Each structure stands twice: as C-alpha cells, then as structure tokens.
C-alpha cells in the first residue's frame, strides 16, 4: 500500500506545488498553510474554507502527520520530557519548560548527535539520522497542542538533540515556518539556535532574511582544551568560530550567547575565566554558564557552587555579561546535555501519528 504524502512540513512553495497539481489557484496554498501552522489543524476536515471537493481530493492523496508521542516524563519542577517515535524506529527527546512569565520548548534536529562532545550524553549515546522538517515542527506542534490552556508567550530553543547546522536545509525550512507570522508566529527574538560553529552553514544562516538568536557552544577558552572536550575543534577552529559569531547580524543592543558547561577541575578555574574574558572582551557577548548536569555515562563531575560563583565573578569584573543557567528537569535527564537516544516504549504505536 502506497503511503500518502504528508502535508505537514511543506513550506509555502511546496503547498503551491500541491495546489498546482490539483488545478487549484495559488491562494488555496496560503489557506492550507495557515490551517497547518497558525491554527495547527489536525485534519483536512477541519479546514472549512476549503471546499468539500478540494478536501476530498486532498484526502485521497495526502495526510497530516505529526511525530508520535511515545511517552512523557514529569519532573518535580514541572518540566516535561517528551519521547517521540519517528519513521524507522528512531526516537528523539524534546522538553517543555513552564516558567513564570513564559513557556519554553527545547527541540531536536537530529536523532542523536554525531559530534561526540565528551560532556554531553546525547553525543556519547550515538547518532542515527537527520530529522525532516515535519519532525522538527511536529515537536513544537505537539507540545503547543497539549499546553494550549496556558496563556503565556512561547520561546523555542533549538538546543535539544543534534547539531542543527549539520541538518541545515531541514532546520532552516522549519525555522522559517516557526518565525512566519502566518505560521507558528514565534518572534525571531524568541527563537534561539545553538551550534558548535559549523562555519559554512553559519555563513549561510547569516544571509537568511529572517534569523533566530544565536548561541555558540564554546565550553573552553583555548583551542587545546576545547579539542579535548569537542572533537569538532579539529575542523572549525575556536578563533574562526568566534570571528564568525561576531559578524552574525543581530539587532542593535543584542548579543550572541556563548554557552559554557562548567566541568569540575577541567575548565572551571578562575584562570579559565580570565582566559574566557580576554577571548570575548569587547564583543557583543553574553556568557551562559551551565554547571554540568551529571549522568552515569558522562566522565566528569559537576563544579562546586563556590567555583561557579567565582567563575561568574571573574567575568562580571571584566565587564562580560554573564548568567548561570538553572537546571530544569535534571531528575528525569531532561536538562542540558542529558537528552539521549533510547527505545520508544509506551504511547502510540507505529512510526507516524496521523493528526486526524
């Protein structure tokens, strides 16, 4: 039996091609686009401004599918980790973080991660494949659908499993739909993409007409230590990554965020902080310190609170904007660096969940 094509994940041009195949005018594609992403309709039947005949023809060839939610884990702090089952039995994890003034969704762009950063459970656990646009967007749609009763602004962070710029085309297509006012309507300033600094793709991202905020995974203040922690340093050098990040077009007054996971007795000393201050001094930089979120497979320890405070103090004294990320969902392995590949258990069966 031939599988129907999935409408969810198609951009405006893709939906226009669908309508052209059916002999329909282009404006029908806009109507369909709004239903799929702004209203997040879960069936063609719900699209009442499309005629019954058109809906019937669409129904015969197409479907609307989101990734299947296999299970949910609830943290003591209110964080929810979602396990999604994808085609080919791959799985991904995403995280919903309720906060006092906003709601945040942390999404994945790859099943696993090929970069093998030494302090990250995602990389340690391995890599299966890139995600398709519908699989990236579906994480946001599913979480929004379940939490629609909460009246707070949305933030989306592309900081889950995988390196988004190694899956550039699918990731950027999804980001365009997320930031489109007729799509998910996430303001660009409320959407942040985190990357280790895949330079050719970062240059392409700079040329996009609408761009998310940028966060650079740094984690060391000098190349030798960074290479020990992050093998990608052998391909894309620290100085070149920072030079590219400093050219990233951001609104006036904005800053590029540099993420720095603090590892006990590895990169958390005042000397490391002074090196980092020199490295970033004078640039539009904000350092987000992340005390290691431990897991059995991660061969490092978390720093003492006093070491975190001392590190932040050195940066602040050097006039580098600094914040310390509060762990969320640590008890369910949902915090930064703890997402990982695993078997899909419980929840819906099959690799795709029809949104009907």
MILONU-228100 format. One record per atom (N, C-alpha, C): x, y, z; residue in one letter. Coordinates in steps of 0.05 Angstrom, whole numbers, plus 5000, padded with zeros to 4 digits. Atoms other than C-alpha are relative to their C-alpha. Layout:
<pts>
XYZA
...
</pts>
This chain:
<pts>
501749765000X
500050005000X
501850255000X
498449765002X
502850684980X
499350195022X
500549814979X
503651165037X
499250284989X
500849735008X
500151835029X
502250205007X
498149794995X
504452455026X
499150175024X
500549844976X
504952875089X
500050304992X
500149725005X
502553595081X
501650165021X
498649864978X
505453795149X
503049994995X
497149985006X
512554045139X
500550134974X
499649865026X
511454325069X
499950305004X
500049714998X
513155065062X
498050114979X
501949875019X
509155565020X
500449904972X
499550095027X
512555364956X
499149714996X
500950285002X
511254624969X
497049984999X
502950005001X
503954754983X
498950114974X
500949895026X
503355174920X
500349784978X
499750215020X
506054584880X
497849795003X
502250184996X
500854134912X
497450114987X
502549885012X
495254614892X
500250014970X
499750005029X
498054674822X
499549724989X
500650285009X
497853904816X
497049954999X
502950054998X
490553934835X
498450204983X
501349815016X
489054504787X
498750235015X
501249794983X
487554994843X
501750255000X
498549755000X
489555724848X
501950025024X
497949984980X
495655924889X
499050095027X
500949904974X
491656274943X
498949785018X
500950224984X
488955604965X
502449895017X
497650094985X
496155434987X
500350175025X
499849834976X
496156035034X
497949915021X
502150094981X
489555795065X
500949755014X
499150254989X
492455105075X
502350055019X
497649944983X
498955385104X
499150115027X
501049884974X
495155795157X
498749785017X
501350224985X
490955185176X
502149815012X
498050204990X
497154735183X
501750115023X
498049904981X
501555205223X
499050215019X
501049794982X
497955815251X
497849885018X
502250124984X
491755415272X
500649725008X
499150274993X
495254745275X
497649804999X
502250185005X
489154375247X
501049714999X
499150284999X
489553625258X
498649834979X
501350155021X
485153425199X
499350194977X
500949845023X
483353665130X
497050075003X
502949954996X
476053615151X
499550265014X
500349754985X
477154205198X
500350254984X
499349775016X
479254665141X
497650094985X
502749955010X
472354945130X
499950204977X
500149815023X
474255495080X
501249874974X
499350155024X
476754965031X
497549834993X
502450145009X
471054664990X
500149705005X
500150294994X
468753955004X
501449844978X
498750145022X
471153734935X
503050015002X
497149984997X
478154004946X
500949845024X
499250154976X
478453705016X
500049704993X
500250285007X
476353034987X
502449924982X
497750075017X
481753054933X
502650005016X
497750004983X
486953254984X
500149755017X
500150234982X
484652695030X
500849754986X
499450255014X
485552174975X
503049974995X
497150015007X
492952354965X
501850075023X
498249884979X
495452695029X
498949945027X
500850024972X
495252645104X
501450225016X
498749814982X
497153095163X
501149845023X
498750174980X
502252745208X
501950175017X
498049904981X
505952975270X
501549765010X
498650234987X
511252545304X
498349885023X
501650134980X
508052035351X
501450045028X
499049984972X
508852185426X
499949725012X
499850274989X
511251515455X
499750015030X
500349994971X
511751745527X
500750295009X
499449744987X
512252345574X
501149945028X
499050024972X
516352415638X
499850275013X
500549754986X
514652945690X
502050035023X
498049934979X
519953275733X
498650125024X
501049874976X
518953515804X
499750304996X
500149715004X
520054225778X
498050094979X
502049945019X
514454185727X
500849964971X
499050055027X
518854045666X
498849734990X
501050255012X
516053515618X
501949934977X
498450105023X
520553095573X
498349814983X
501550165019X
517352805511X
501949824985X
498650195018X
519752185475X
498249974975X
501450035026X
517652195401X
501249764985X
499250225018X
517851575357X
499750104971X
499849905028X
519851725285X
499949764981X
499750215020X
520051345220X
502649845004X
497650174997X
524950765221X
500749945028X
499650064972X
524150685296X
502150185014X
498349804986X
528751275311X
498350145021X
501449854979X
527051665373X
501550265005X
498849754991X
528252375396X
498650085026X
501249894976X
527052745461X
499850304997X
500449714999X
524353455469X
499050075028X
500649924972X
523053855532X
498250255000X
501749774995X
517454325554X
500750105028X
499249874975X
519554815608X
498150225007X
501749784992X
514055215642X
501450195019X
498749794984X
516455865672X
497950205008X
501949814989X
513256435710X
498950184978X
500949795019X
512956915651X
499949904971X
499950105027X
513756465590X
499949695000X
499850295004X
513555755562X
502249954980X
497750065018X
519755455530X
499949714991X
499850275012X
520354865483X
502849974990X
497350075009X
527154555472X
499849774980X
500550205021X
527154175406X
502649894988X
497750145012X
531753685370X
499950024969X
499849995029X
534153695298X
501349754988X
498950265008X
537653015295X
499349795021X
500350224982X
536452335325X
502749935010X
497350034990X
542552325369X
501750234990X
498149795009X
548752735352X
502649874992X
497550125009X
555052565312X
502550145011X
497649844993X
559653075346X
501549895024X
498750144978X
561252665408X
501650185019X
498849834979X
562753235456X
500249835026X
499450194979X
565752895517X
498250035024X
501649944977X
561053215568X
497049984995X
502850005008X
554453105531X
499049724995X
501150275002X
550252485539X
498949944972X
501150045027X
547052595471X
502149904981X
497950085017X
553652535435X
501249735008X
499050254990X
556051965479X
498249774991X
501950225006X
549651565463X
499949934971X
499950075028X
550751595388X
498250164982X
501449845021X
547351835324X
498749814981X
501450165020X
542151555276X
499650154974X
500549865025X
539952085226X
499150285005X
501249745000X
537752785209X
496949985002X
502949995000X
530552985221X
499050154975X
501449855021X
525653215167X
498650245012X
501349764990X
522253895172X
497549935017X
502550064986X
515653575194X
500649885028X
499350124974X
519253205250X
501050225019X
499149774984X
522453855275X
497650165009X
502449844994X
515954255270X
498049855018X
501950164985X
511853685299X
500550005030X
499449994971X
515453725366X
498750255012X
501249754991X
513154445373X
497049985000X
502950025002X
506154295349X
498849835022X
501150184979X
505153715397X
500050125027X
499849884973X
507554095458X
498050235002X
501949784999X
503454715440X
497249895002X
502750124999X
497354275429X
499249915028X
500550104974X
497953975498X
499950215022X
499749794979X
499354625535X
498550264992X
501449765010X
494555095498X
498650165021X
501649864979X
490855265562X
501750215015X
498349814987X
496955645588X
500450254984X
499949755015X
496656375568X
502650155006X
497549874996X
503956565566X
501550004973X
498550005025X
508756755510X
501749754996X
498450235007X
512656205474X
502950084994X
497249995009X
520156135469X
500649724989X
499150265011X
523255595425X
503150014999X
497150025001X
530455385434X
500849744985X
499050235016X
533954935383X
502549915013X
497850084983X
538354625436X
499749725010X
500550274992X
535853915440X
502149814988X
498150205011X
539053305408X
500950094972X
498949955027X
543753425349X
501250274997X
498849745009X
547653985315X
498350104977X
501949915021X
542454385276X
501350084974X
498849915025X
547354665225X
501249774984X
499450235016X
549253965204X
497649894986X
502650075014X
541953895182X
498850264991X
500649725006X
541754585152X
497350044986X
502449945016X
536254545099X
497549945015X
502450074986X
531154185141X
499550195024X
500249834976X
532654605203X
499050284992X
500749725008X
532255275166X
497250014988X
502850005010X
525855075130X
498150005023X
501750014976X
522754915197X
500150275014X
499849754987X
525355565227X
498450224986X
501649805015X
522255975171X
497149985007X
502950044994X
515455675186X
499550085029X
500449924972X
516355765261X
499950305003X
499949714997X
518056505252X
498050154983X
501949875019X
512856655198X
497550085016X
502549914986X
507057085226X
497549844992X
502250175008X
502356635186X
500549715005X
499350274991X
505956015211X
499649985030X
500250034971X
507455885284X
500250275014X
499949724990X
508656635294X
501850035025X
498049974979X
514656555340X
501850244992X
498349775007X
518257235341X
502949914999X
497150085002X
525557165318X
501550045026X
498649964974X
527857455385X
499349805021X
500950214981X
524156885420X
500949724991X
499050255010X
527656345380X
503050004999X
497050014998X
534856135393X
501049744989X
498650245011X
539255655354X
502749985012X
497450054988X
545255345388X
501649824982X
498150145018X
551255105347X
502850005011X
497150004993X
558454895359X
501550184981X
498749825019X
560055335299X
500949854974X
499550135026X
559454955233X
500250234980X
499649745012X
562455525194X
498750044973X
501449945026X
559855435122X
497050045004X
502949974995X
552755345148X
499450255016X
500449754985X
553555925197X
500150244982X
499949785020X
555456375139X
497450014984X
502650005014X
549156155102X
497850115018X
502149904981X
544956285164X
500050305002X
499849714999X
547556995166X
498650144977X
501249885024X
544757115096X
497049964999X
502950045000X
537756875114X
498550275005X
501449754995X
532657445111X
498950035028X
500950004972X
529857255179X
501649795015X
498150174986X
534556955231X
499249985030X
500450034971X
533956675302X
502350135015X
497749944983X
538256885360X
502149784997X
497850195002X
545056545361X
501349945026X
498550084977X
548256145416X
502349814991X
497750165007X
555255855408X
500849825023X
499050194980X
557255225445X
503050025002X
497149944998X
564155435470X
501549805018X
499150204981X
565955055533X
502949995007X
497149984993X
573355225534X
501050264990X
499049745009X
577355865529X
502450004982X
497750025017X
583055595488X
499849744983X
500450225019X
583755115428X
500749725011X
499250264991X
587554555462X
498049865018X
502050114982X
582554445518X
497449954985X
502550035015X
576754545470X
500249744983X
499750245017X
579553995424X
499749755017X
500350234983X
579853515483X
497149955006X
502850024993X
572553655500X
498249974976X
501749985024X
569853775430X
501649934975X
498350075023X
572953395371X
499650194976X
500649825023X
569753905322X
502150224999X
498049795000X
575254395343X
502249944980X
498050075020X
579854005297X
499350084972X
500949925026X
575654225238X
499350304998X
500749724999X
572954905258X
501250135024X
498349894978X
577855305300X
498550205017X
501349824980X
575755695362X
500050294990X
499849725008X
578256365336X
498350064976X
501649965024X
574756275269X
497050005007X
502850014992X
568156085303X
499250265014X
500749754986X
568356695348X
500050244980X
500049795020X
570157145289X
497450004984X
502550025015X
564156885251X
497650095017X
502249924982X
559556965312X
499950305003X
500049714996X
561757685320X
498950154975X
501249885024X
559457815248X
497049934996X
502850085002X
552657505260X
498150245003X
501749764999X
547258025245X
497949975022X
501950004978X
543558165309X
499050285004X
501149734996X
539058755327X
501850165018X
498349814984X
542359365358X
499449955029X
500350064972X
543659235431X
499949715007X
500150294995X
543258485422X
502749885004X
497550134995X
548557985440X
499949714990X
499750285005X
551057305417X
500549865027X
499650154975X
550556795474X
502249794996X
498050215001X
556556355488X
499449815024X
500650204980X
554755715525X
502549875010X
497550104988X
559955455573X
499249805022X
500550204980X
558954795610X
502449985019X
497850014981X
563054805674X
500449725010X
499250274992X
566654155690X
502050025023X
498349984976X
569854045758X
502949944993X
497150025003X
577354145756X
501049964971X
499350025028X
577354155680X
500150274986X
500249745014X
575054835655X
498850225018X
501649834982X
572255175718X
501750185018X
498349844982X
578155545749X
499950304994X
499849715006X
578956305756X
501950064976X
498249955023X
584756245706X
498549954974X
501650055024X
580055945655X
498050234995X
501949775003X
575056515669X
501550244989X
498549775010X
580557035657X
500649964971X
499550065029X
582356695591X
497550064984X
502549965014X
575056705571X
499350304998X
500549725001X
574357435589X
501750144979X
498349895021X
580357605545X
499049934973X
500950105026X
577557185489X
497650164989X
502649875008X
570757535489X
499950295005X
500049724993X
572658215514X
499650194976X
500549815021X
569958795473X
498049914979X
502050095019X
565058365434X
497250015011X
502850014991X
557458345437X
499449725010X
500150274990X
557657735481X
498649995027X
501250084974X
553657425537X
500849715005X
499250274993X
556456815572X
497849875017X
502050164984X
551356295597X
501549775012X
498550224986X
554855855648X
498049785007X
501750234995X
551955155654X
501549805017X
498850214984X
554254745713X
499249734989X
500550255013X
554854035687X
497549865013X
502250174991X
548353635691X
501049714998X
498650265001X
551152945710X
498349774990X
501350255007X
549452265683X
502249785003X
498150224995X
552651585695X
502149984978X
498250045022X
555851565626X
501950244995X
498449775005X
558852265629X
502450005019X
497650054984X
566152215654X
501050255014X
499249754986X
566252895690X
498150055024X
501649934977X
563653185755X
499050294997X
501149735000X
559453805768X
501850175018X
498349834984X
563254405796X
498650075027X
501149914975X
562254645867X
498750274996X
501349745003X
557455235875X
501950235003X
498149784996X
563255655900X
501750054975X
498449975025X
567155515836X
498450144979X
501849865019X
561155735794X
499950295006X
500249724992X
560456375834X
502750154994X
497449885005X
567956515828X
500450054971X
499749975029X
567956395753X
498350234990X
501849785008X
561956855743X
501150275009X
499049754989X
565157375787X
502450114984X
497749915017X
571557405745X
498950124974X
501149895025X
567457505682X
498650275004X
501449754995X
563058045713X
502050225006X
498049794994X
569158415739X
501450104975X
498849925025X
571858415668X
497950124981X
502249885015X
565258715644X
498949834977X
501350195018X
562958085608X
497349935012X
502750084990X
555457975614X
499949705005X
500050284993X
554457315649X
497549925015X
502250114986X
548756885673X
500649705006X
499750284993X
548256195706X
497449864994X
502450145006X
543255705677X
499149835023X
501150174979X
538755395729X
499149744987X
500850255012X
537854655715X
497049955003X
502850085000X
530854425696X
499849724991X
500450285008X
528653705693X
502349825004X
497650164996X
535153435719X
499449725010X
500750264988X
531652875757X
498949804980X
501050185021X
528752595692X
501950004976X
498149985022X
535052705649X
498950174977X
501149815020X
531753295614X
501650264999X
498449754999X
536953835630X
502050004977X
498149965022X
542154105582X
502249785000X
498050215003X
546653545557X
499249725008X
500950264990X
542352975584X
498249854981X
501850145018X
537852815525X
501649784986X
498550225012X
539552155492X
498149814984X
501450205015X
537451615443X
499249775019X
500950234985X
533251055473X
497849864986X
502350145012X
527950545455X
497450145006X
502649884996X
520950805446X
498249805014X
501750184985X
516450495498X
497550155008X
502649884992X
509150615514X
499050194978X
501149805018X
504851145480X
498949874975X
501350095025X
502251095409X
501849804985X
498550195016X
504250525363X
500550104972X
499449915027X
507350595295X
502050225000X
497949815001X
512551085270X
498950284993X
501149735005X
507851655250X
497250005013X
502649964988X
501751915285X
498350184982X
501749825016X
496252165239X
498750205019X
501249794984X
493652815265X
497050014996X
502950015004X
486652605247X
498649915025X
</pts>
